[in-house]
């Protein structure tokens, strides 16, 4: 189904964006050191398959300031919390975190296609949902790189090669749109593009200055988190000097240096 959305010039959801990132990040980013749990998770989220023997995990976390006893204690707590599964002496991500790894992989290696001007749109039709259900749906739609135009109406340029979960059909109507509003103007109103780009450039600068393994590891963990919020828009809708590709290339070089 295709719609020509003339109401796209209506007031967008400015309240949500007002609570987002500031227009410019601080010149010097202050990244907190990662906990033992975060170091272990970052290593496994970047591993394919996402599993490592305990001896290998302990060996790999040591350069990042996590001692052997601390690592083993963290692994035990993560199994108890359902973050990891253990088979003999091998630790593997739980099913819940496998989904997080999939999202991370999509952020680092987004699959795109040529954009013909269409926008994909979801109009939420489900009613009688409680606050928790509404919040969960918002989180899911945001993870799919959709943005909220107005309450219950989500959209983005149709340039991503990714299926939408089948269960969304009972919650929302899917369609294709050709907004009347200029695409670049609309994209800039839906995503904080300048703020995202400024933070991305600050992360690249921070990583280039890092001179200790733990500091560099922390910087690239922050890079991956930042890429999860990249809307992955067509090039023509992005501000100049967009750092998305530079962030991905720097992260790929770092992973090669780690041998993973």
C-alpha positions as CSV (number, residue, x, y, z in Angstrom):
1,X,0.0,0.0,0.0
2,X,1.4,3.5,-0.9
3,X,0.3,6.8,0.6
4,X,1.1,10.3,-0.5
5,X,1.4,11.9,3.0
6,X,0.3,15.5,2.7
7,X,0.1,15.9,6.5
8,X,3.9,15.4,6.8
9,X,4.3,19.2,7.3
10,X,2.4,18.9,10.6
11,X,4.2,19.6,13.9
12,X,6.5,16.7,14.7
13,X,7.2,15.2,18.1
14,X,9.6,17.9,19.3
15,X,9.2,16.9,23.0
16,X,11.1,13.6,22.6
17,X,13.9,15.3,20.6
18,X,14.3,18.0,23.2
19,X,15.3,15.4,25.7
20,X,17.9,13.9,23.3
21,X,21.6,14.7,22.8
22,X,22.7,18.4,23.0
23,X,23.6,20.1,19.8
24,X,27.3,19.8,20.4
25,X,29.1,17.3,22.7
26,X,31.9,18.4,25.0
27,X,35.3,18.9,23.3
28,X,36.8,16.3,25.6
29,X,34.7,13.2,26.0
30,X,34.9,11.6,29.4
31,X,34.3,7.9,29.1
32,X,34.0,5.9,32.2
33,X,36.2,2.7,32.4
34,X,34.2,-0.5,31.6
35,X,33.3,-2.9,34.3
36,X,34.5,-6.5,34.2
37,X,31.0,-7.5,33.0
38,X,31.0,-4.9,30.2
39,X,34.5,-6.0,29.0
40,X,33.4,-9.7,28.9
41,X,30.2,-8.7,27.1
42,X,32.0,-6.5,24.6
43,X,34.4,-9.3,23.7
44,X,31.6,-11.9,23.3
45,X,29.3,-9.5,21.3
46,X,32.2,-9.1,18.9
47,X,33.0,-12.8,18.6
48,X,31.5,-15.1,15.9
49,X,30.4,-17.5,17.1
50,X,29.8,-15.6,20.4
51,X,31.5,-18.1,22.7
52,X,34.9,-18.5,24.3
53,X,36.5,-21.0,26.7
54,X,37.0,-19.6,30.2
55,X,40.8,-19.6,29.9
56,X,40.7,-17.7,26.6
57,X,38.2,-15.2,28.1
58,X,40.5,-14.6,31.1
59,X,43.5,-14.2,28.8
60,X,41.7,-11.7,26.6
61,X,40.3,-9.4,29.4
62,X,43.6,-9.1,31.2
63,X,45.1,-6.3,28.9
64,X,42.0,-4.3,29.7
65,X,42.6,-4.2,33.5
66,X,40.4,-7.1,34.5
67,X,42.3,-9.7,36.6
68,X,41.7,-13.4,36.5
69,X,39.8,-13.7,39.8
70,X,37.7,-10.6,38.9
71,X,36.9,-12.1,35.5
72,X,35.8,-15.5,36.9
73,X,33.6,-13.8,39.5
74,X,32.0,-11.7,36.8
75,X,31.4,-14.8,34.6
76,X,29.6,-16.6,37.5
77,X,27.4,-13.6,38.2
78,X,26.5,-13.3,34.5
79,X,25.5,-16.9,34.3
80,X,23.3,-16.5,37.3
81,X,21.7,-13.3,35.8
82,X,21.0,-15.1,32.5
83,X,23.5,-13.1,30.4
84,X,25.6,-16.1,29.6
85,X,25.2,-19.9,29.3
86,X,28.0,-22.3,30.3
87,X,28.7,-25.6,28.8
88,X,31.7,-27.4,30.4
89,X,34.3,-24.6,30.3
90,X,32.9,-22.6,27.4
91,X,30.8,-19.4,28.0
92,X,28.3,-18.4,25.4
93,X,25.9,-15.4,25.0
94,X,22.3,-16.1,26.1
95,X,19.5,-16.0,23.6
96,X,18.5,-12.5,24.8
97,X,22.0,-11.2,24.1
98,X,22.2,-12.9,20.8
99,X,19.5,-10.5,19.7
100,X,21.6,-7.7,20.9
101,X,24.6,-9.0,19.0
102,X,22.4,-9.1,15.8
103,X,21.5,-5.4,16.3
104,X,25.2,-4.6,16.9
105,X,26.2,-6.5,13.7
106,X,23.5,-4.6,11.8
107,X,24.9,-1.3,13.2
108,X,28.5,-2.1,12.3
109,X,27.6,-3.5,8.9
110,X,24.2,-2.0,7.8
111,X,22.7,-3.5,4.7
112,X,21.3,-0.8,2.4
113,X,19.9,-0.5,-1.0
114,X,19.5,2.3,-3.5
115,X,16.9,4.8,-2.4
116,X,14.1,5.8,-4.8
117,X,12.4,8.4,-2.6
118,X,10.0,6.1,-0.9
119,X,9.6,6.1,2.9
120,X,8.5,3.1,4.9
121,X,5.8,4.0,7.5
122,X,4.1,2.2,10.4
123,X,0.9,3.5,11.9
124,X,0.3,2.0,15.3
125,X,-3.3,0.5,15.4
126,X,-3.1,-1.5,18.6
127,X,-5.3,-0.1,21.4
128,X,-5.6,-0.8,25.2
129,X,-1.9,-1.0,25.7
130,X,-0.4,-0.3,29.1
131,X,2.6,2.0,29.7
132,X,5.0,-0.9,29.7
133,X,3.7,-2.2,26.4
134,X,3.8,1.2,24.8
135,X,7.4,1.8,26.0
136,X,8.5,-1.6,24.7
137,X,7.0,-0.9,21.3
138,X,8.7,2.5,21.1
139,X,12.0,0.8,21.9
140,X,11.5,-1.8,19.2
141,X,10.5,0.7,16.6
142,X,13.5,2.9,17.5
143,X,15.8,-0.1,17.2
144,X,14.4,-0.6,13.7
145,X,15.7,2.9,12.9
146,X,12.2,4.3,12.6
147,X,11.5,7.8,13.9
148,X,8.2,9.1,15.3
149,X,6.6,11.8,13.1
150,X,3.7,12.2,15.5
151,X,2.1,10.0,18.1
152,X,1.6,6.5,16.6
153,X,3.1,7.4,13.2
154,X,6.7,6.1,12.5
155,X,8.7,6.3,9.4
156,X,12.1,6.4,7.7
157,X,13.5,6.3,4.1
158,X,13.1,2.9,2.6
159,X,16.8,2.3,2.0
160,X,17.4,-0.6,4.5
161,X,17.5,-4.3,3.6
162,X,16.0,-5.7,6.7
163,X,12.7,-7.4,7.3
164,X,10.3,-6.1,9.9
165,X,9.2,-8.5,12.6
166,X,6.1,-10.4,11.6
167,X,4.4,-9.8,14.9
168,X,4.3,-6.0,14.2
169,X,1.4,-6.7,11.8
170,X,-1.0,-7.1,14.8
171,X,0.2,-3.8,16.3
172,X,0.7,-1.5,13.3
173,X,-0.3,-1.1,9.6
174,X,2.6,-1.0,7.2
175,X,2.7,1.2,4.1
176,X,4.9,3.1,1.8
177,X,4.9,6.9,1.8
178,X,6.0,9.8,-0.5
179,X,6.0,12.8,1.9
180,X,5.2,16.2,0.6
181,X,7.8,17.8,2.8
182,X,11.4,18.0,1.4
183,X,13.2,14.8,2.4
184,X,16.3,16.4,3.8
185,X,14.2,18.8,5.9
186,X,12.0,16.0,7.2
187,X,15.0,13.8,8.1
188,X,16.6,16.7,10.0
189,X,13.4,17.1,12.0
190,X,13.2,13.4,12.9
191,X,16.8,12.7,13.9
192,X,19.4,14.9,15.8
193,X,21.8,14.5,12.9
194,X,24.2,17.3,13.7
195,X,24.5,16.2,17.3
196,X,25.1,12.6,16.3
197,X,27.8,13.6,13.8
198,X,29.5,15.9,16.3
199,X,29.6,13.1,18.9
200,X,30.9,10.7,16.3
201,X,33.8,13.0,15.4
202,X,34.6,13.5,19.1
203,X,34.7,9.7,19.5
204,X,37.1,9.3,16.6
205,X,39.4,12.0,18.1
206,X,39.2,10.4,21.5
207,X,40.2,7.0,20.1
208,X,43.1,8.5,18.1
209,X,44.5,9.9,21.4
210,X,44.0,6.8,23.5
211,X,47.4,5.3,24.3
212,X,46.5,2.4,26.7
213,X,44.7,-0.8,25.8
214,X,41.9,-0.3,28.3
215,X,41.3,3.3,27.2
216,X,41.2,2.3,23.5
217,X,38.8,-0.6,24.3
218,X,36.5,1.7,26.2
219,X,36.6,4.2,23.3
220,X,35.6,1.6,20.7
221,X,32.9,0.2,22.9
222,X,31.4,3.7,22.9
223,X,31.8,3.8,19.1
224,X,29.6,0.7,18.8
225,X,27.0,2.1,21.2
226,X,26.9,5.2,19.1
227,X,26.5,3.3,15.8
228,X,23.4,1.7,17.3
229,X,21.8,5.1,17.1
230,X,22.9,5.9,13.5
231,X,19.7,6.3,11.4
232,X,21.6,5.0,8.4
233,X,20.0,7.5,6.0
234,X,20.6,7.8,2.3
235,X,23.7,9.9,1.7
236,X,21.7,12.8,0.2
237,X,19.9,13.3,3.4
238,X,23.0,13.5,5.6
239,X,24.9,16.6,6.7
240,X,28.4,17.1,5.2
241,X,31.3,15.3,6.9
242,X,29.1,12.6,8.2
243,X,31.4,10.3,10.3
244,X,29.4,7.0,10.0
245,X,31.7,5.3,7.6
246,X,34.8,6.6,9.3
247,X,33.6,5.2,12.6
248,X,32.9,1.8,11.0
249,X,36.3,1.7,9.3
250,X,38.1,2.6,12.5
251,X,36.2,0.0,14.5
252,X,37.0,-2.7,11.8
253,X,40.7,-1.8,12.0
254,X,40.6,-2.1,15.8
255,X,38.9,-5.5,15.7
256,X,41.5,-6.7,13.2
257,X,44.2,-5.5,15.6
258,X,42.6,-7.6,18.4
259,X,42.6,-10.6,16.1
260,X,38.8,-11.1,16.3
